[in-house]
Amino acid sequence: MDRVIKFKTWSYLFMTTLLLFVLFISITNLYYDHYQVFKLNLSGKEPINSNQRFNKIEYLDQNIGKYNGFLLGSSRMGHFPIEYVNKHAGERKSFYNLNMFSAVPEDYLKTLKYLKKSGHPIEEVIIGIDIFPLFNPPDVNRPAFRHHPNITGKSRFEYLLDYLFQTSFFYLFTEAGYYFGEEPIIYQHDYTTGRYYPHRSIKSIQENPGLYWANQLAQADTKITSLQNNSQKINPKQKEDLERLLAWLDEQEINYKVFIQPTHPKEQALYSAEKELLINDLKQYEIIRIKRIQKILQYNTNFYDLMHYKPVVAKAIIDYLYE
């Protein structure tokens, strides 16, 4: 009898602990809203890792017809000044920056098809091809990279439920450092333009530029060694997806400009061979090599980090595309 009572006690204790844990996780996720999907803003602070794929579609769904041009690409596209793009594209153009972290051609195609189906006028797109995610495509099942349920066809309730019970001890600790300590937010997002700001990098550069760039260059050397040892090649599916995207744009009679992203000199040697192979394989399409901006790429001051250039480089790219 005592054994039965003891078993029941432990069972109740286990179930209560489990219930409290689930309750703690769900309340924490709802309160901090790591990925900015619940929109309740209970904490009063910006989320530490806002889901761009969700939030940009959320914003555009509320502003159908406001934009007729779109910038597409990875986070490298994140610092294009929209007013500068509009000025060069023409008076009737109103662009939105649809860059997404680690975005690949499949992301662009899914998003454009959804926008067109939803009634957004698409007159022109500018696509910046980033070679790096073509080596290692992102896992779009990760909470920070999940597409909007309107794109995947998943119910909104099920989509939000996944986030409510998302368990991440990493984010519990990083959130604690951000919300209760002095740790600055990594990114600030402006979803009215689609641009984002690498707040933590900017702050680190301001505090100690010498140390910041020494660390960046050291990390680059490690990355270069790793990539060279692993002989990185473009994933064949990514090339096929890019071809499908360009064929769809032609079929829909949408004007487009496609260019290969320029890179910091530290990264240039890693990608140059694969860039040329990609351009050659898709030679029936006009993929633009951005020339005559090599000089400004030589200066660290024109970059936020080794992967992300500042608006001065973005403006030079726009000048080249519309000359």
C-alpha positions in Angstrom: 0.0 0.0 0.0 2.8 2.4 0.9 4.5 1.6 -2.4 1.3 2.5 -4.3 1.0 5.8 -2.4 4.6 6.6 -3.0 4.2 5.9 -6.7 1.2 8.1 -6.9 3.0 10.9 -5.1 6.0 10.8 -7.4 3.6 10.6 -10.4 1.8 13.7 -9.2 5.0 15.5 -8.5 6.4 14.6 -12.0 3.2 15.8 -13.8 3.1 19.0 -11.7 6.8 19.7 -12.5 6.2 19.0 -16.2 3.1 21.2 -16.2 5.0 24.1 -14.4 7.9 23.7 -16.9 5.6 23.9 -19.9 3.8 26.9 -18.3 7.1 28.6 -17.6 8.3 28.1 -21.2 5.0 29.3 -22.8 4.8 32.4 -20.5 8.4 33.2 -21.2 8.0 32.9 -25.0 4.8 35.0 -24.9 6.3 37.7 -22.7 9.7 38.1 -24.4 8.4 37.2 -27.9 11.9 36.3 -29.1 10.9 36.2 -32.8 8.3 39.0 -32.8 5.4 36.8 -33.9 2.8 37.4 -31.1 2.9 41.2 -31.4 1.8 41.8 -27.8 4.9 43.7 -26.8 4.5 42.7 -23.1 8.2 43.2 -22.3 8.3 46.7 -23.8 11.6 45.8 -25.5 12.5 44.9 -29.1 12.9 41.1 -29.6 16.4 39.7 -29.7 15.9 37.8 -33.0 12.9 39.0 -35.0 11.7 36.6 -37.7 12.1 38.7 -40.9 10.3 36.1 -43.1 7.2 36.4 -40.9 7.2 40.1 -40.1 7.9 41.4 -43.6 4.9 39.5 -45.0 2.8 40.6 -42.0 3.6 44.2 -42.8 3.1 43.8 -46.6 -0.3 42.1 -46.1 -1.4 45.2 -44.3 -0.1 47.5 -47.1 -1.2 45.8 -50.4 -0.6 48.2 -53.3 1.9 50.4 -51.5 4.9 49.0 -53.2 5.6 47.9 -56.8 9.3 47.0 -56.5 11.2 44.7 -54.3 14.8 44.1 -53.2 15.5 40.4 -52.7 18.5 38.8 -51.2 20.2 37.7 -48.0 21.2 40.0 -45.1 23.8 41.6 -47.3 21.0 43.5 -49.0 19.8 44.8 -45.6 21.4 48.3 -45.8 20.1 49.6 -49.1 18.6 53.1 -48.6 15.1 52.7 -50.2 14.8 56.4 -51.0 18.0 56.2 -53.0 16.7 53.1 -54.9 13.4 54.8 -55.7 15.2 57.9 -57.0 17.2 55.9 -59.5 14.4 53.5 -60.5 12.0 56.3 -61.5 9.2 58.3 -60.1 6.6 55.6 -60.4 8.6 53.1 -58.5 8.2 52.4 -54.8 10.5 49.7 -53.5 10.5 47.6 -50.4 13.5 45.8 -49.0 12.6 42.1 -48.8 16.0 40.9 -47.7 15.9 37.9 -45.3 18.7 36.4 -43.2 20.5 33.7 -45.2 17.9 33.9 -48.0 18.2 31.6 -51.1 16.4 31.6 -54.4 13.6 29.3 -53.1 12.8 32.0 -50.5 12.6 34.7 -53.2 10.3 32.6 -55.5 7.9 31.5 -52.7 7.6 35.1 -51.5 7.1 36.7 -54.9 4.5 34.1 -55.9 2.6 34.8 -52.7 2.8 38.6 -53.2 1.5 38.4 -56.8 -1.3 36.0 -55.7 -2.2 38.5 -52.9 -2.6 41.4 -55.3 0.7 43.2 -54.9 1.8 44.9 -58.1 5.3 43.7 -59.0 6.8 45.9 -61.7 10.5 45.4 -60.9 12.8 43.4 -58.6 16.4 43.7 -57.8 18.1 40.5 -56.7 21.5 40.3 -55.0 22.8 36.8 -55.2 24.8 35.9 -52.1 27.1 32.9 -52.8 27.6 31.9 -49.1 24.1 30.6 -48.3 24.2 28.7 -51.7 26.9 26.6 -50.1 24.9 25.8 -47.0 21.2 26.7 -47.4 19.4 27.7 -44.2 17.0 25.4 -42.3 13.7 27.3 -42.7 12.2 25.2 -39.9 14.3 27.1 -37.4 12.2 29.6 -35.4 14.1 32.6 -36.7 13.7 31.5 -40.4 10.2 30.2 -40.6 8.1 31.5 -43.4 4.8 33.2 -42.8 1.9 30.7 -42.5 0.2 32.5 -45.5 3.2 31.3 -47.6 3.4 27.8 -46.2 -0.3 27.2 -46.0 -0.1 26.3 -42.3 -2.9 27.6 -40.0 -2.0 30.7 -38.1 -3.1 29.0 -34.8 -0.8 26.1 -35.4 2.1 28.4 -36.4 1.8 30.5 -33.2 1.4 27.4 -31.1 4.7 26.1 -32.2 6.3 29.4 -31.1 4.4 29.3 -27.8 6.0 26.0 -26.8 9.4 26.5 -28.4 12.1 25.4 -26.0 15.4 27.2 -26.2 17.7 27.4 -23.2 20.1 29.4 -25.3 17.5 32.2 -25.7 16.5 32.0 -22.1 20.1 32.9 -21.2 20.7 35.4 -24.0 17.4 37.1 -23.2 18.3 37.3 -19.5 21.6 39.1 -20.5 19.7 41.4 -22.8 16.7 42.2 -20.6 18.4 42.3 -17.2 22.0 43.2 -18.1 23.8 45.7 -20.3 24.0 43.5 -23.4 22.9 45.6 -26.4 20.3 44.2 -28.9 21.9 42.6 -32.0 19.6 44.0 -34.7 17.0 46.7 -35.0 14.4 46.2 -37.7 12.4 48.8 -39.6 9.6 46.9 -41.2 8.2 50.0 -42.9 11.1 49.9 -45.3 12.5 46.4 -44.7 15.9 47.7 -43.6 17.7 46.5 -40.5 20.4 48.0 -38.4 23.3 45.9 -36.9 23.1 47.8 -33.6 25.6 45.6 -31.7 28.2 45.8 -34.4 27.8 49.6 -34.7 28.2 50.0 -30.9 31.3 47.7 -30.9 32.9 49.7 -33.7 32.2 53.0 -31.9 33.7 51.7 -28.7 37.0 50.2 -30.0 37.3 50.0 -33.8 40.8 48.6 -33.7 39.9 45.7 -31.5 36.7 45.1 -33.4 38.4 44.7 -36.8 41.2 42.7 -35.3 38.6 40.2 -34.1 36.8 40.3 -37.4 39.9 39.5 -39.4 40.9 36.7 -37.1 37.5 35.1 -37.4 37.8 35.5 -41.2 41.1 33.6 -41.2 39.5 30.8 -39.3 36.5 30.7 -41.6 38.7 30.8 -44.7 40.7 27.8 -43.5 37.6 25.9 -42.7 36.0 26.6 -46.1 39.2 25.7 -48.0 39.6 22.4 -46.1 36.0 21.5 -46.9 36.2 22.6 -50.6 32.9 24.4 -50.7 30.7 24.1 -53.8 27.3 25.6 -54.7 24.5 23.3 -53.8 23.1 22.0 -57.1 19.5 22.6 -55.9 20.3 26.3 -55.3 21.4 26.7 -58.9 18.2 25.0 -60.1 16.1 27.2 -57.8 17.8 30.3 -59.2 17.1 29.2 -62.7 13.4 28.6 -61.8 13.2 32.0 -60.2 14.5 33.8 -63.3 12.4 31.8 -65.6 9.3 32.7 -63.6 10.2 36.4 -63.7 10.5 36.1 -67.5 7.2 34.3 -67.7 5.4 36.9 -65.6 7.1 39.7 -67.6 8.5 41.3 -64.5 11.6 43.5 -65.0 14.5 42.4 -62.9 18.1 43.1 -62.3 20.3 40.3 -60.9 23.8 40.9 -59.6 26.4 38.9 -57.7 27.1 40.4 -54.3 30.5 42.1 -54.0 32.5 41.0 -51.0 35.2 42.2 -48.7 38.7 41.4 -50.1 39.1 38.7 -47.3 36.1 36.8 -48.7 36.7 37.5 -52.4 39.1 34.6 -53.1 36.7 32.1 -51.5 33.8 32.9 -53.9 35.3 34.1 -57.2 35.5 30.6 -58.8 32.0 29.6 -57.9 30.7 33.0 -59.0 32.1 32.5 -62.5 30.7 29.0 -62.7 27.3 30.2 -61.7 27.2 33.0 -64.2 28.4 30.7 -66.9 25.8 28.0 -66.1 23.0 30.6 -66.3 24.4 32.6 -69.2 21.0 32.8 -70.9 20.1 35.2 -68.1 21.8 38.5 -67.6 23.6 38.2 -64.3 25.5 41.4 -63.6 29.0 41.5 -62.2 29.3 44.7 -60.2 32.5 46.4 -61.5 34.3 49.7 -60.7 33.5 49.6 -57.0 36.6 47.6 -55.9 38.2 50.7 -54.4 35.6 51.3 -51.8 35.6 47.6 -50.9 39.2 47.9 -49.8 38.3 49.9 -46.7 36.9 48.2 -43.5 35.2 51.5 -42.7 32.7 50.8 -45.5 31.6 47.6 -43.8 29.7 46.7 -40.6 31.5 43.4 -40.5 33.2 41.3 -43.2 29.9 40.1 -44.7 27.8 43.2 -44.5 28.6 46.4 -46.3 27.3 49.9 -45.4 24.9 52.1 -47.4 27.9 53.7 -49.2 28.6 50.4 -51.0 24.8 49.8 -51.6 24.5 53.2 -53.3 27.5 52.5 -55.5 25.8 49.2 -56.6 22.5 51.1 -57.4 24.5 53.7 -59.4 26.1 50.8 -61.4 22.8 49.0 -62.0 21.0 52.1 -63.2 23.8 53.9 -65.1 
